[in-house]
Amino acid sequence: MKIALISMEVVPGRPDRNTKTICQKIREAKAAGAELAVCPAFCLSGRFLGRELSQPAFLRDCMDDAQDIARAAEGIAVLFGSIADEAERPVSDGRTLLSARDGALQEVARRPLHASSPFSPLIYALPEEDILIAVDAAPFPTPLRGAGLAALARKHRKTVVYVNALGLQDKGKTVYAFDGVCRVCRADGSVVLTTPPYEDGITVVDTAALTSCETPAKEPEVAPIYRTLRYGVRKFLERIHMERVVVGISGGIDSAVSAALYVDAIGADRVLLVNMPSRFNSATTKGLAAQLAERLGCRSMIVPIEESVAHTVAQLTEISVEGAAAAPGERLKISSFVRENMQARDRSGRVLATIAAAWGAGFTCNGNKAESTVGYATLYGDLAGFFAALADLWKYRVYDLARYLNASVYGREVIPQGIIDIMPSAELSDAQNVDEGKGDPIRYPYHDFLFRAFAEDSRLPEDILQAYAKNALEAYIGCAEGLVASYFPTAADFIADLEHWWGLYTGMAVAKRIQAPPILSVSGHAYGADHPESQIGAYETRAYRRLKEELLNA
Amino acid sequence: MKIALISMEVVPGRPDRNTKTICQKIREAKAAGAELAVCPAFCLSGRFLGRELSQPAFLRDCMDDAQDIARAAEGIAVLFGSIADEAERPVSDGRTLLSARDGALQEVARRPLHASSPFSPLIYALPEEDILIAVDAAPFPTPLRGAGLAALARKHRKTVVYVNALGLQDKGKTVYAFDGVCRVCRADGSVVLTTPPYEDGITVVDTAALTSCETPAKEPEVAPIYRTLRYGVRKFLERIHMERVVVGISGGIDSAVSAALYVDAIGADRVLLVNMPSRFNSATTKGLAAQLAERLGCRSMIVPIEESVAHTVAQLTEISVEGAAAAPGERLKISSFVRENMQARDRSGRVLATIAAAWGAGFTCNGNKAESTVGYATLYGDLAGFFAALADLWKYRVYDLARYLNASVYGREVIPQGIIDIMPSAELSDAQNVDEGKGDPIRYPYHDFLFRAFAEDSRLPEDILQAYAKNALEAYIGCAEGLVASYFPTAADFIADLEHWWGLYTGMAVAKRIQAPPILSVSGHAYGADHPESQIGAYETRAYRRLKEELLNA
């Protein structure tokens, strides 16, 4: 049987546009001699629809559009996914698979494979064929897909034809990329075809003549993540009708990776880099920022912020506080800590936001996931931006990306090695002088993994402390051996550090995440829609308190 | 039977603190001669717990704490709510009712009355008594409570004893107040006791001697909303350990109501008002802001922003844009529209955020729900702040509150009548000159109700257009008669306006809401947790397109 596998971009909430795409793909499939065209799950409606889901008018339009598709399926069978009516939704996540041919339309599958599993395509056994159709709408990453398809094929002893949705969909704060990969597995579980990710197109296979495919070339672990980022930022800009991007660059690693990513994704002529030094920024990082801008070949500006910040300090400390509640001659004092955050807000709220508006652009948020986890960022400052493309990546991944960008994407050192080698630092005060080897309070080689245990593996302080007490923490969280003892000479030091970051993670950082930009999900555990949280603060379990007391009294 | 009704503040995610409160209440109930103490639903665990819900360690602690409560229930029966284990959760929302006495503990109810209804307390019939116990954890507003309790009493021909949780809990972006009201209904449905909202305490009733209570005095419709706001801002500040508040005041209605609310809730000595005029602010509004500050008796400052904005304009237009992609001598241009938003960000990101940090305070977001609905606010500008207390109130409610604050809360004109009378205006350009009667593009007497139809009643443009075509729109959305014809001479005008605001509501405003501050829910339909949304943009249904064509061709 000749089957056309359809990789099509699904626009959520736009059945009218998706219907046009499906009808176009049907024509292409027929022209290629296919007897059956298989489109992905939710390809008519989209999957993440917010309140549209609850609108009967929307479902009604989807049904009308499905009829149009059925009429377009002249002389060819078409399978395509849509949204089911509301009554079924708690059971089946709303997905339904429709079969159309010559004007006739019928539902052929509704319940997904495993409603609660990340691998849950809709499955349909083609009548009188040894073929299972699996249509999916699964966002990146899809870790179970390979094994899941092979297991399905072997279990049923049938060929499995799998089609995933392509496109970008969001649940507000969290943005998901769908890779559009199609795959064919033989009954023995061997993969005979995999289409390239993030590419629109149709692929026709003859199930009577399946030949083994070549094993794909080994690629770095970060490669699929990079593809997702590149596709994600490009599509997100399209979605919000934004043509250009402004990136603040500090000479540090996060902003450098962000700049190189956007230049690769949308082109140098659509990116403007802005370096905004204060008196705390070293000649080293200013030089590195300039090198980066020059190597990327896009527009750039240098906008010093010293004068503006000084003006604000002078103005706000000169104006007296009046009113019945004020002391005579009352004035505000501005501490060095307050001055740190002022710089961050001056850069984003004053400079970047204005440049972006003037240039018809959005400005990016370059923060990583370690910073998001503990709120190591300034609200309306470096936490601002139209999109946080790197905010679901731990710091070590950002370094991986920097090396990958140089080695594989650009094939030259666009991100100067100095940026990769320098100590990470916010450079907001003399205490963060990079030339003296001072920097961020986060010790990434350990904290990246501690924070990952909190955020992605749901580990509580009691779990961490138990592993620490057994001298097994590094293996437990996956960081390098020997770090814990070298960072924390005593149990008291270890506990103070743990409680400090746990307190921020469950406290101030929650407040900051509420107002953070949308995040591109690449881990499957991004902050936002998949990480419900309340402003509760730290709670110490009974087991934690007992163990802590034991350790401190040992 | 003597029953103690417990109004207790529940701290979500803190079973240790709630256990202490419950044990203290048990002692008070015993001292008052009660045979049974009834605590609210979820009073041990809290109800909105984010990821804590998924932690077995948390459930384990709740069970251990429940045992402690059972031991404290010496010689008295105690009913209290907690969280059930995860397996039951899809069915029952996790709520469980436990009965404790003399060290023994048992579950007596689990499934709520109506899982899908806003009125869904856990119900338990006391053995050998004609009494139903109803324990609840229902946030404000609780519109069905009165009728629901009476119906329950009549249906079962039993006395109903109802206890609601007290306190503040949040689902991140959305913050809910629980009023702690206890109520007793006789078998005929008549109410014999209602405790005051938002008050901690215990009330002992003898069910053998229930006498009718006086009908409560009639109060303005806005009174319970104001109580919720006052309680909400006070408790939210407590929750985030913030003592002081900075409020930017423009001389307009929203900021005036915000200022008067905070002064009433936390005291004049903990509030600092800041007026930040630019050249577009009239003497009228500057004068009104000064009057407001003087009448509220708190601290105040006047911080002009003209110099800072001019510095930024000069700086960013002087610095040349460099790089391979730039034209020779390329410079940015700053339009008057860009300058409007610059002012808003200068006020919040530069002035208010710095003053707040210097004074150990948070600064408020004063926006209303009409602005939130269509994103009529500047990100990192007037949309910034630690908390948006008024963001679930339509503009007409803000006016109601202003009059209520003067008449009933302060008993004098703290909000100058001029602020209530003036045309609402952002005063960000000459086009918004209040002295010339120019102001916001939102025509609140109509748009408030149109936006409410979108946001709270899930009306689509096709519904609105249908009502318009039948000349029945004003009744349909609840605004004053005659407005539609006076604002929109032709169907084309009407449709252009509808599409403009619907486009913003489903487009740019979604992006802004993602980064907006947490909102205090007072409508039961606040943006945030109860209003899932995706960045999809406007979709025109088939029915809408047909009707529009008919109207435009008529």
Contacts between the chains, C-beta under 8 A, distances in Angstrom:
chain1	res1	chain2	res2	distance
A	12	B	534	6.2
A	12	B	536	5.6
A	13	B	534	7.0
A	13	B	536	3.6
A	13	B	537	7.4
A	13	B	539	5.2
A	14	B	536	7.4
A	14	B	539	6.0
A	16	B	539	7.6
A	46	B	536	7.5
A	48	B	534	5.1
A	49	B	534	6.1
A	49	B	536	6.9
A	50	B	532	4.9
A	50	B	533	3.7
A	50	B	534	4.1
A	50	B	536	6.7
A	51	B	458	6.8
A	51	B	531	6.6
A	51	B	532	6.3
A	51	B	533	5.9
A	52	B	534	7.8
A	52	B	536	6.6
A	52	B	539	7.1
A	54	B	458	6.3
A	55	B	458	6.7
A	55	B	460	6.2
A	57	B	460	5.5
A	57	B	462	6.0
A	57	B	541	4.8
A	57	B	543	6.5
A	58	B	539	7.4
A	58	B	541	7.1
A	60	B	541	7.8
A	60	B	543	8.0
A	61	B	541	5.4
A	61	B	542	5.4
A	64	B	542	6.1
A	90	B	90	7.5
A	169	B	534	6.8
A	170	B	534	5.1
A	170	B	535	5.3
A	171	B	532	7.0
A	171	B	534	6.1
A	172	B	510	7.0
A	172	B	513	7.8
A	172	B	514	5.3
A	172	B	532	7.1
A	172	B	533	5.5
A	172	B	534	6.2
A	172	B	535	7.2
A	173	B	514	5.5
A	239	B	535	6.3
A	239	B	537	7.9
A	240	B	511	6.8
A	240	B	535	6.8
A	268	B	324	7.1
A	268	B	325	5.2
A	269	B	325	4.5
A	271	B	325	7.9
A	272	B	321	7.0
A	273	B	323	7.6
A	293	B	322	7.8
A	293	B	323	6.2
A	294	B	323	7.6
A	297	B	323	6.9
A	297	B	324	4.2
A	297	B	325	6.4
A	298	B	323	5.7
A	298	B	324	7.3
A	298	B	325	5.0
A	299	B	321	5.1
A	299	B	322	7.1
A	299	B	323	4.5
A	299	B	325	4.9
A	299	B	326	4.7
A	299	B	330	7.4
A	300	B	321	7.4
A	300	B	322	5.3
A	300	B	323	4.5
A	300	B	326	7.9
A	301	B	319	5.5
A	301	B	320	7.7
A	301	B	321	5.7
A	301	B	322	6.9
A	302	B	319	7.0
A	302	B	322	8.0
A	303	B	315	6.6
A	303	B	316	6.8
A	303	B	319	5.9
A	307	B	311	7.1
A	307	B	315	7.7
A	308	B	308	7.1
A	308	B	311	6.2
A	308	B	312	6.9
A	308	B	315	7.5
A	311	B	307	7.1
A	311	B	308	6.2
A	311	B	311	6.5
A	312	B	308	6.9
A	312	B	350	5.7
A	312	B	351	7.5
A	312	B	354	6.1
A	315	B	303	6.7
A	315	B	307	7.7
A	315	B	308	7.5
A	316	B	303	6.8
A	316	B	351	7.1
A	316	B	354	5.9
A	316	B	355	6.2
A	316	B	358	6.9
A	319	B	301	5.5
A	319	B	302	7.0
A	319	B	303	5.9
A	320	B	301	7.8
A	321	B	272	7.0
A	321	B	299	5.1
A	321	B	300	7.4
A	321	B	301	5.6
A	322	B	293	7.8
A	322	B	299	7.1
A	322	B	300	5.2
A	322	B	301	6.8
A	322	B	302	8.0
A	323	B	273	7.6
A	323	B	293	6.1
A	323	B	294	7.5
A	323	B	297	6.9
A	323	B	298	5.7
A	323	B	299	4.5
A	323	B	300	4.5
A	324	B	268	7.1
A	324	B	297	4.2
A	324	B	298	7.3
A	325	B	268	5.2
A	325	B	269	4.5
A	325	B	271	7.9
A	325	B	297	6.4
A	325	B	298	5.0
A	325	B	299	4.9
A	326	B	299	4.7
A	326	B	300	7.9
A	330	B	299	7.4
A	332	B	355	6.4
A	332	B	358	4.5
A	332	B	359	6.3
A	333	B	358	6.3
A	334	B	354	7.1
A	334	B	358	5.2
A	335	B	358	7.3
A	337	B	357	7.9
A	338	B	354	6.6
A	338	B	357	4.4
A	338	B	358	5.3
A	341	B	353	7.6
A	341	B	357	6.2
A	342	B	350	7.8
A	342	B	353	7.9
A	342	B	354	5.5
A	342	B	357	7.8
A	345	B	349	4.7
A	345	B	350	6.7
A	345	B	353	5.9
A	345	B	354	7.8
A	346	B	350	7.0
A	348	B	349	7.6
A	348	B	380	7.1
A	349	B	345	4.7
A	349	B	348	7.6
A	349	B	349	3.0
A	349	B	350	6.8
A	349	B	380	4.6
A	349	B	381	7.9
A	350	B	312	5.7
A	350	B	342	7.8
A	350	B	345	6.7
A	350	B	346	7.0
A	350	B	349	6.8
A	350	B	350	6.4
A	351	B	312	7.5
A	351	B	316	7.1
A	353	B	341	7.6
A	353	B	342	7.9
A	353	B	345	5.9
A	353	B	379	7.8
A	353	B	380	6.2
A	354	B	312	6.1
A	354	B	316	5.9
A	354	B	334	7.0
A	354	B	338	6.6
A	354	B	342	5.5
A	354	B	345	7.8
A	355	B	316	6.2
A	355	B	332	6.4
A	357	B	337	7.9
A	357	B	338	4.4
A	357	B	341	6.2
A	357	B	342	7.8
A	358	B	316	6.9
A	358	B	332	4.5
A	358	B	333	6.3
A	358	B	334	5.2
A	358	B	335	7.3
A	358	B	338	5.3
A	359	B	332	6.4
A	379	B	353	7.8
A	379	B	384	7.5
A	380	B	348	7.1
A	380	B	349	4.6
A	380	B	353	6.2
A	380	B	380	4.5
A	380	B	384	5.5
A	381	B	349	7.9
A	384	B	379	7.5
A	384	B	380	5.5
A	384	B	515	7.8
A	386	B	511	7.4
A	458	B	51	6.9
A	458	B	54	6.4
A	458	B	55	6.7
A	460	B	55	6.2
A	460	B	57	5.5
A	462	B	57	6.1
A	510	B	172	7.0
A	511	B	240	6.8
A	511	B	386	7.4
A	511	B	518	7.8
A	513	B	172	7.8
A	514	B	172	5.3
A	514	B	173	5.5
A	514	B	517	7.3
A	514	B	518	5.6
A	515	B	384	7.8
A	515	B	515	5.4
A	515	B	516	7.0
A	515	B	517	6.1
A	516	B	515	7.0
A	517	B	514	7.3
A	517	B	515	6.1
A	518	B	511	7.8
A	518	B	514	5.6
A	518	B	535	7.6
A	531	B	51	6.6
A	532	B	50	4.9
A	532	B	51	6.3
A	532	B	171	6.9
A	532	B	172	7.1
A	533	B	50	3.8
A	533	B	51	5.8
A	533	B	172	5.6
A	534	B	12	6.2
A	534	B	13	7.0
A	534	B	48	5.1
A	534	B	49	6.1
A	534	B	50	4.1
A	534	B	52	7.8
A	534	B	169	6.8
A	534	B	170	5.1
A	534	B	171	6.1
A	534	B	172	6.2
A	535	B	170	5.3
A	535	B	172	7.2
A	535	B	239	6.3
A	535	B	240	6.8
A	535	B	518	7.6
A	536	B	12	5.6
A	536	B	13	3.7
A	536	B	14	7.4
A	536	B	46	7.6
A	536	B	49	6.9
A	536	B	50	6.7
A	536	B	52	6.6
A	537	B	13	7.5
A	537	B	239	7.9
A	539	B	13	5.2
A	539	B	14	5.9
A	539	B	16	7.6
A	539	B	52	7.1
A	539	B	58	7.4
A	541	B	57	4.8
A	541	B	58	7.1
A	541	B	60	7.8
A	541	B	61	5.4
A	542	B	61	5.4
A	542	B	64	6.2
A	543	B	57	6.5
